[in-house]
């Protein structure tokens, strides 16, 4: 009787474990994206593996009330393995967009692991009058500065986690630069990933960075920055800017616990908004005044070009310096 009752309850228990695990994994993934620990592109990876849910569910039905139904208890483990595998999947730029999973590798430390250098460039083009840069990265270091030759752009990537997907092309008068790192379990273990980007000097530029924990050194002192948006995990972000163009400059940073440093020319009109549970700043020291939830400089006027900064972060140390 005891064996019969246990067998009768098994399908109900398995069903609860299966759907409960699936909901937990979806919730954890969603939370990881919201907290910038995971990239939103992971949904594409999970979509590729979604038939596995039907296969596992079907196997649970087939094994129901058979002497092999005990194997159904493994279904939550299969789901967990599938979600873990999805974090390693990446689109291959060399195989018509097909997907592959890089091999998990252990061994050397970050400083000793062998790396490969990749270079992508766009030659001088007199028809290009602005630049748009979009990066989707893992835990990568990013350095941005003006190129030596006007109208010339290049992306240099040093990495040990596979060839990055980088495209530089003209869309009308706009030079677009799209870059994405392959995701790999090896990235968690001993990755090394550095992006050095040179942009055409003087051209109006928009930049978007979607990354995990990152170290960004963004020098726009010779680049006309109109818009910068950074979504990242715990990060060290340094931004150097020139005076705002006629349309103004907008800087938006969303991150975990971070150290944010902004350098601007002396006298630059500033408007700053910070949404953070714990923040340390030098705003009062440099003469910013808080009113209606915003910190503004004495030179700020709502109808004049200004640098507007919005920061939404965890525990954050923010420093703004005039130079």
Sine and cosine of phi, psi and omega as CSV:
sin_phi,cos_phi,sin_psi,cos_psi,sin_omega,cos_omega
0.00,0.00,-0.67,0.74,0.00,-1.00
-0.87,0.49,-0.69,0.72,0.00,-1.00
-0.91,0.42,-0.62,0.78,-0.02,-1.00
-0.91,0.42,-0.68,0.73,0.00,-1.00
-0.91,0.42,-0.65,0.76,0.02,-1.00
-0.89,0.45,-0.68,0.73,0.00,-1.00
-0.91,0.42,-0.59,0.81,-0.03,-1.00
-0.94,0.35,-0.55,0.83,-0.02,-1.00
-0.99,0.12,-0.31,0.95,-0.09,-1.00
-0.83,0.56,-0.75,0.66,0.00,-1.00
-0.85,0.52,-0.62,0.78,0.01,-1.00
-0.91,0.41,-0.66,0.75,0.01,-1.00
-0.91,0.42,-0.72,0.70,-0.01,-1.00
-0.88,0.47,-0.67,0.74,-0.01,-1.00
-0.88,0.48,-0.67,0.74,0.03,-1.00
-0.91,0.42,-0.68,0.73,0.02,-1.00
-0.90,0.44,-0.66,0.75,-0.05,-1.00
-0.89,0.45,-0.82,0.57,-0.07,-1.00
-0.96,0.29,-0.55,0.83,0.05,-1.00
-0.90,0.44,-0.70,0.72,0.02,-1.00
-0.90,0.44,-0.67,0.74,0.00,-1.00
-0.87,0.49,-0.71,0.70,0.01,-1.00
-0.90,0.43,-0.65,0.76,0.03,-1.00
-0.89,0.46,-0.67,0.74,-0.02,-1.00
-0.92,0.39,-0.67,0.74,0.04,-1.00
-0.89,0.45,-0.69,0.72,0.03,-1.00
-0.89,0.46,-0.67,0.74,0.00,-1.00
-0.91,0.42,-0.63,0.78,0.03,-1.00
-0.90,0.43,-0.72,0.70,0.00,-1.00
-0.87,0.49,-0.70,0.71,0.02,-1.00
-0.90,0.44,-0.66,0.75,0.02,-1.00
-0.87,0.49,-0.60,0.80,0.04,-1.00
-0.93,0.36,-0.70,0.71,-0.01,-1.00
-0.89,0.46,-0.52,0.85,-0.01,-1.00
-1.00,-0.05,0.09,1.00,0.06,-1.00
0.92,0.38,0.36,0.93,0.12,-0.99
-1.00,0.09,-0.37,0.93,0.01,-1.00
-0.79,-0.61,0.47,-0.88,0.07,-1.00
-1.00,0.09,0.57,-0.82,0.03,-1.00
-0.88,0.48,-0.35,0.94,0.00,-1.00
-0.94,0.35,-0.10,0.99,0.03,-1.00
-0.90,0.43,-0.41,0.91,0.03,-1.00
-0.88,0.48,-0.57,0.82,0.05,-1.00
-0.90,0.44,-0.64,0.77,0.04,-1.00
-0.90,0.43,-0.68,0.73,-0.01,-1.00
-0.91,0.41,-0.57,0.82,0.03,-1.00
-0.89,0.46,-0.60,0.80,0.04,-1.00
-0.89,0.46,-0.53,0.85,-0.06,-1.00
-0.99,-0.12,0.00,1.00,-0.09,-1.00
-0.85,0.53,-0.53,0.85,0.05,-1.00
-0.85,0.53,-0.38,0.92,0.00,-1.00
-0.89,0.45,-0.53,0.85,0.04,-1.00
-0.88,0.47,-0.70,0.72,0.02,-1.00
-0.91,0.41,-0.62,0.78,0.00,-1.00
-0.89,0.45,-0.74,0.67,-0.03,-1.00
-0.91,0.41,-0.68,0.73,0.03,-1.00
-0.88,0.48,-0.67,0.74,0.04,-1.00
-0.89,0.45,-0.65,0.76,0.02,-1.00
-0.89,0.45,-0.61,0.79,0.05,-1.00
-0.88,0.47,-0.62,0.78,0.02,-1.00
-0.93,0.37,-0.68,0.73,-0.02,-1.00
-0.89,0.46,-0.65,0.76,-0.07,-1.00
-0.99,0.14,-0.15,0.99,-0.05,-1.00
-0.84,0.54,0.77,-0.64,0.02,-1.00
0.90,0.44,0.39,0.92,0.15,-0.99
-0.93,-0.38,0.21,-0.98,-0.03,-1.00
-0.94,0.33,-0.18,0.98,0.04,-1.00
-1.00,-0.08,0.09,1.00,-0.09,-1.00
-0.90,0.44,-0.32,0.95,0.05,-1.00
-0.87,0.49,-0.45,0.89,0.03,-1.00
-0.91,0.40,-0.32,0.95,0.01,-1.00
-0.90,0.44,-0.38,0.93,0.03,-1.00
-0.91,0.42,-0.25,0.97,0.00,-1.00
-0.99,0.14,-0.20,0.98,-0.09,-1.00
-0.86,0.51,-0.64,0.76,0.06,-1.00
-0.88,0.47,-0.56,0.83,0.03,-1.00
-0.92,0.39,-0.60,0.80,0.04,-1.00
-0.90,0.44,-0.66,0.75,0.03,-1.00
-0.89,0.45,-0.69,0.72,0.01,-1.00
-0.88,0.47,-0.68,0.73,0.02,-1.00
-0.89,0.46,-0.62,0.78,0.00,-1.00
-0.91,0.42,-0.67,0.74,0.02,-1.00
-0.91,0.41,-0.64,0.77,0.04,-1.00
-0.90,0.43,-0.65,0.76,0.01,-1.00
-0.90,0.43,-0.58,0.82,-0.02,-1.00
-0.88,0.47,-0.49,0.87,-0.01,-1.00
-0.95,0.32,-0.25,0.97,0.00,-1.00
-0.99,-0.16,-0.19,0.98,-0.07,-1.00
-0.97,0.24,0.57,-0.83,-0.02,-1.00
-0.47,-0.88,0.58,-0.82,0.05,-1.00
-0.95,0.30,0.69,-0.72,0.01,-1.00
-1.00,-0.05,0.83,-0.55,0.01,-1.00
-0.97,0.25,-0.17,0.99,-0.04,-1.00
-0.98,-0.21,0.07,1.00,-0.11,-0.99
-0.64,-0.77,0.75,0.67,0.09,-1.00
0.82,0.57,0.60,0.80,0.07,-1.00
0.97,0.24,0.15,0.99,0.06,-1.00
-0.93,0.37,0.21,-0.98,-0.09,-1.00
-0.93,-0.37,0.54,-0.84,0.07,-1.00
-0.59,-0.80,0.29,-0.96,0.05,-1.00
-0.90,-0.45,0.92,-0.40,0.03,-1.00
-0.85,0.52,0.50,-0.87,-0.03,-1.00
-0.96,0.29,0.72,-0.69,0.07,-1.00
-0.92,0.39,0.79,-0.62,-0.03,-1.00
-0.71,-0.71,0.65,-0.76,0.07,-1.00
-0.93,-0.37,-0.06,-1.00,0.11,-0.99
0.75,-0.66,-0.91,-0.41,-0.15,-0.99
-0.93,0.36,0.30,-0.96,0.11,-0.99
-0.98,0.19,0.12,-0.99,-0.04,-1.00
-0.84,0.54,-0.62,0.78,-0.08,-1.00
-0.96,0.28,-0.41,0.91,-0.07,-1.00
-0.97,-0.23,-0.21,0.98,-0.09,-1.00
-0.92,0.40,0.69,-0.72,0.00,-1.00
-0.92,0.40,0.62,-0.78,-0.02,-1.00
-0.81,-0.59,0.24,-0.97,0.06,-1.00
-0.82,-0.58,0.65,-0.76,0.03,-1.00
-0.99,-0.17,0.72,-0.69,0.06,-1.00
-0.83,-0.55,0.66,-0.76,-0.01,-1.00
-0.79,-0.62,0.76,-0.65,0.04,-1.00
-0.78,-0.63,0.69,-0.73,-0.06,-1.00
-0.59,-0.81,0.34,-0.94,0.06,-1.00
-0.74,-0.67,0.85,-0.53,-0.07,-1.00
-0.96,0.27,0.24,-0.97,-0.04,-1.00
-0.83,0.56,0.74,-0.67,-0.04,-1.00
-0.67,-0.75,0.94,-0.35,-0.04,-1.00
-0.92,0.40,-0.27,0.96,0.00,-1.00
-0.99,0.13,-0.24,0.97,0.00,-1.00
-0.99,0.13,0.81,-0.59,-0.03,-1.00
-0.85,-0.52,-0.07,1.00,0.05,-1.00
-0.40,-0.92,0.22,-0.98,-0.07,-1.00
-0.74,-0.68,0.65,-0.76,0.12,-0.99
-0.79,-0.61,0.83,-0.55,-0.06,-1.00
-0.87,-0.49,0.80,-0.60,0.00,-1.00
-0.76,-0.65,0.85,-0.53,-0.03,-1.00
-0.84,-0.54,0.72,-0.69,0.13,-0.99
-0.86,-0.51,0.96,-0.26,-0.18,-0.98
-0.81,-0.58,0.33,-0.94,0.18,-0.98
-1.00,0.05,-0.65,-0.76,0.05,-1.00
-0.99,0.17,0.97,0.26,-0.10,-1.00
-0.94,-0.35,0.52,-0.85,0.16,-0.99
-1.00,0.03,0.68,-0.73,-0.07,-1.00
-0.79,-0.62,0.79,-0.61,0.09,-1.00
-0.84,-0.54,0.79,-0.62,0.00,-1.00
-0.81,-0.59,0.70,-0.72,0.05,-1.00
-0.42,-0.91,0.17,-0.99,0.03,-1.00
-0.97,0.26,0.58,-0.82,0.07,-1.00
-0.97,0.23,0.29,-0.96,-0.05,-1.00
-0.97,0.25,-0.50,0.87,-0.05,-1.00
-0.95,-0.32,0.77,-0.64,-0.01,-1.00
-0.88,0.48,0.73,-0.69,0.02,-1.00
0.99,0.11,0.11,0.99,-0.03,-1.00
-0.93,-0.37,0.65,-0.76,0.02,-1.00
-0.68,-0.73,0.52,-0.86,0.05,-1.00
-0.47,-0.88,0.45,-0.89,0.05,-1.00
-0.80,-0.59,0.84,-0.54,0.03,-1.00
-0.91,-0.41,0.81,-0.58,-0.04,-1.00
-0.82,-0.57,0.82,-0.57,0.11,-0.99
-0.93,-0.36,0.88,-0.48,-0.14,-0.99
-0.45,-0.89,0.31,-0.95,0.11,-0.99
-0.82,-0.57,0.27,0.96,-0.08,-1.00
-0.89,-0.46,0.45,0.89,0.07,-1.00
0.98,-0.22,0.31,-0.95,-0.06,-1.00
-0.92,0.39,0.79,-0.62,0.03,-1.00
-0.97,0.26,0.38,-0.92,0.05,-1.00
-0.99,-0.13,0.96,-0.29,-0.07,-1.00
-0.78,-0.63,0.74,-0.67,0.04,-1.00
-0.74,-0.67,0.76,-0.64,0.11,-0.99
-0.86,-0.51,0.87,-0.50,-0.06,-1.00
-0.43,-0.90,0.40,-0.92,0.03,-1.00
-1.00,-0.08,0.79,-0.62,0.11,-0.99
-0.92,-0.40,1.00,-0.01,-0.17,-0.99
0.93,0.37,-0.85,-0.52,0.00,-1.00
-0.99,-0.11,0.10,1.00,-0.05,-1.00
-0.97,-0.23,0.82,-0.57,0.13,-0.99
-1.00,0.09,0.90,-0.44,-0.01,-1.00
-0.96,-0.27,0.72,-0.69,0.02,-1.00
-0.82,-0.58,0.92,-0.40,0.02,-1.00
-0.91,-0.41,0.76,-0.65,0.00,-1.00
-0.67,-0.74,0.65,-0.76,0.01,-1.00
-0.56,-0.83,0.69,-0.72,0.04,-1.00
-1.00,0.01,0.58,-0.82,0.16,-0.99
-0.94,0.34,0.58,-0.81,0.05,-1.00
-1.00,-0.07,0.62,-0.78,-0.07,-1.00
-0.49,-0.87,0.60,-0.80,0.11,-0.99
-0.86,0.50,-0.53,0.85,0.05,-1.00
-0.86,0.51,-0.45,0.89,0.03,-1.00
-0.87,0.49,-0.58,0.82,-0.02,-1.00
-0.95,0.31,-0.51,0.86,-0.13,-0.99
-1.00,0.09,-0.84,0.54,-0.11,-0.99
-0.45,-0.89,0.71,0.71,-0.09,-1.00
-0.97,0.26,0.41,-0.91,0.17,-0.99
-0.65,-0.76,0.83,-0.56,-0.16,-0.99
-0.48,-0.88,0.95,-0.30,-0.03,-1.00
-0.79,-0.62,0.77,-0.63,0.02,-1.00
-0.92,-0.39,0.84,-0.55,0.09,-1.00
-0.90,-0.43,0.86,-0.51,-0.13,-0.99
-0.83,-0.56,0.79,-0.62,0.06,-1.00
-0.93,-0.38,0.82,-0.57,-0.07,-1.00
-0.92,-0.38,0.43,-0.90,0.02,-1.00
-0.86,0.51,0.78,-0.62,-0.02,-1.00
-0.95,0.32,0.55,-0.84,0.11,-0.99
0.99,0.12,-0.29,0.96,-0.05,-1.00
-0.99,0.11,0.63,-0.78,0.12,-0.99
-0.84,0.55,0.76,-0.65,-0.14,-0.99
-0.73,-0.68,0.70,-0.71,0.14,-0.99
-0.91,-0.43,0.69,-0.73,-0.03,-1.00
-0.70,-0.71,0.71,-0.70,0.06,-1.00
-0.79,-0.61,0.75,-0.66,0.02,-1.00
-0.80,-0.60,0.84,-0.54,0.09,-1.00
-0.89,-0.45,0.94,-0.33,-0.16,-0.99
-0.56,-0.83,0.24,-0.97,0.17,-0.99
-1.00,0.10,-0.51,-0.86,0.07,-1.00
-0.86,0.51,0.78,-0.62,-0.13,-0.99
-0.55,-0.83,0.38,-0.92,0.10,-1.00
-0.89,-0.46,0.96,-0.29,-0.06,-1.00
-0.94,-0.35,0.77,-0.64,0.14,-0.99
-0.83,-0.56,0.99,-0.14,-0.16,-0.99
-0.94,-0.35,0.96,-0.27,-0.06,-1.00
-0.98,-0.21,0.98,-0.20,0.03,-1.00
-0.96,-0.28,0.42,0.91,-0.04,-1.00
-0.91,0.41,-0.38,0.93,0.06,-1.00
-0.87,-0.48,0.27,0.96,-0.02,-1.00
-0.80,-0.60,0.71,-0.70,-0.02,-1.00
-0.99,0.14,1.00,-0.07,-0.04,-1.00
-0.99,0.12,0.86,-0.52,0.08,-1.00
-0.99,-0.16,-0.51,0.86,-0.04,-1.00
-0.45,-0.89,0.72,-0.69,0.09,-1.00
-0.70,-0.71,0.81,-0.59,0.05,-1.00
-0.76,-0.65,0.84,-0.54,-0.01,-1.00
-0.84,-0.55,0.85,-0.52,0.14,-0.99
-0.90,-0.43,0.89,-0.46,-0.10,-0.99
-0.48,-0.88,0.14,-0.99,0.14,-0.99
-1.00,0.08,-0.48,-0.88,0.04,-1.00
-0.86,0.51,0.82,-0.57,-0.19,-0.98
-0.57,-0.82,0.32,-0.95,0.17,-0.99
-0.89,-0.47,0.94,-0.34,-0.14,-0.99
-0.85,-0.52,0.86,-0.51,0.05,-1.00
-0.87,-0.49,0.80,-0.60,-0.02,-1.00
-0.78,-0.62,0.82,-0.58,0.07,-1.00
-0.92,-0.40,0.79,-0.61,-0.11,-0.99
-0.79,-0.62,0.41,-0.91,0.17,-0.98
-1.00,-0.06,0.05,-1.00,0.02,-1.00
-0.85,0.52,0.55,-0.84,-0.08,-1.00
-0.92,0.40,0.53,-0.85,0.08,-1.00
-0.95,0.31,0.08,-1.00,-0.03,-1.00
-0.81,0.58,-0.55,0.83,0.00,-1.00
-1.00,0.09,-0.04,1.00,-0.01,-1.00
0.99,0.11,0.14,-0.99,0.03,-1.00
-0.82,-0.57,0.64,-0.77,-0.01,-1.00
-0.84,-0.54,0.81,-0.59,0.04,-1.00
-0.86,-0.51,0.85,-0.52,0.03,-1.00
-0.84,-0.55,0.82,-0.57,-0.01,-1.00
-0.78,-0.62,0.85,-0.53,0.11,-0.99
-0.86,-0.50,0.83,-0.56,-0.11,-0.99
-0.38,-0.92,0.11,-0.99,0.15,-0.99
-0.99,0.12,-0.50,-0.87,0.05,-1.00
-0.86,0.51,0.84,-0.54,-0.17,-0.98
-0.59,-0.81,0.33,-0.95,0.14,-0.99
-0.89,-0.46,0.93,-0.37,-0.10,-0.99
-0.90,-0.44,0.81,-0.59,-0.03,-1.00
-0.79,-0.61,0.85,-0.53,-0.01,-1.00
-0.87,-0.49,0.81,-0.59,0.02,-1.00
-0.90,-0.44,0.79,-0.61,-0.04,-1.00
-0.71,-0.71,0.34,-0.94,0.04,-1.00
-0.89,0.46,0.54,-0.84,0.01,-1.00
-0.84,0.55,0.71,-0.70,0.02,-1.00
1.00,0.06,0.01,1.00,-0.01,-1.00
-0.90,0.43,0.78,-0.63,0.06,-1.00
-0.91,0.42,0.76,-0.65,-0.06,-1.00
-0.78,-0.63,0.59,-0.81,0.15,-0.99
-0.68,-0.74,0.87,-0.49,-0.15,-0.99
-0.80,-0.60,0.71,-0.70,0.10,-0.99
-0.79,-0.61,0.75,-0.66,-0.04,-1.00
-0.81,-0.59,0.79,-0.61,0.10,-0.99
-0.88,-0.47,0.99,-0.13,-0.09,-1.00
-0.49,-0.87,0.63,-0.77,0.02,-1.00
-0.94,0.34,-0.57,0.82,-0.01,-1.00
-0.63,-0.78,0.92,-0.39,-0.06,-1.00
-0.71,-0.71,0.64,-0.77,0.13,-0.99
-0.87,-0.49,0.76,-0.65,-0.06,-1.00
-0.56,-0.83,0.22,-0.97,0.06,-1.00
-0.94,-0.35,0.40,0.92,-0.12,-0.99
-0.84,0.54,-0.75,0.66,-0.01,-1.00
-0.90,0.43,-0.60,0.80,-0.05,-1.00
-0.89,0.46,-0.57,0.82,-0.03,-1.00
-1.00,-0.07,0.11,0.99,0.13,-0.99
1.00,-0.09,0.20,0.98,0.05,-1.00
-0.97,0.26,0.57,-0.82,-0.02,-1.00
-0.87,-0.49,0.69,-0.73,-0.03,-1.00
-1.00,-0.08,0.75,-0.66,0.04,-1.00
-0.44,-0.90,0.76,-0.64,0.01,-1.00
0.82,0.57,0.59,0.81,0.07,-1.00
1.00,0.08,0.00,1.00,-0.02,-1.00
-0.87,-0.49,0.54,-0.84,0.15,-0.99
-0.98,-0.20,0.80,-0.59,-0.01,-1.00
-0.77,-0.64,0.46,-0.89,0.05,-1.00
-1.00,0.06,0.26,-0.97,0.00,-1.00
-0.90,0.43,-0.43,0.90,-0.04,-1.00
-1.00,0.05,-0.03,1.00,-0.07,-1.00
-0.98,0.20,0.76,-0.65,0.14,-0.99
-0.72,-0.70,0.70,-0.71,-0.13,-0.99
-0.88,0.48,-0.41,0.91,-0.03,-1.00
-0.98,-0.19,0.23,0.97,0.00,-1.00
-0.88,-0.47,0.47,-0.88,0.02,-1.00
-0.84,0.55,0.71,-0.70,-0.03,-1.00
-0.53,-0.85,0.25,-0.97,0.17,-0.99
-0.99,-0.12,0.88,-0.47,0.02,-1.00
-0.96,-0.28,0.78,-0.63,-0.08,-1.00
-0.85,-0.53,0.76,-0.65,0.10,-0.99
-0.81,-0.59,0.81,-0.58,-0.05,-1.00
-0.81,-0.58,0.83,-0.56,0.06,-1.00
-0.83,-0.56,0.96,-0.27,-0.17,-0.99
-0.52,-0.85,0.14,-0.99,0.11,-0.99
-0.99,0.17,-0.56,-0.83,0.05,-1.00
-0.85,0.52,0.87,-0.50,-0.21,-0.98
-0.68,-0.73,0.64,-0.77,0.14,-0.99
-0.93,-0.35,0.92,-0.40,-0.07,-1.00
-0.91,-0.41,0.77,-0.64,0.02,-1.00
-0.75,-0.66,0.80,-0.60,0.09,-1.00
-0.90,-0.43,0.79,-0.61,-0.08,-1.00
-0.82,-0.57,0.67,-0.75,0.13,-0.99
-1.00,-0.05,0.63,-0.78,0.01,-1.00
-0.56,-0.83,0.00,0.00,0.00,0.00
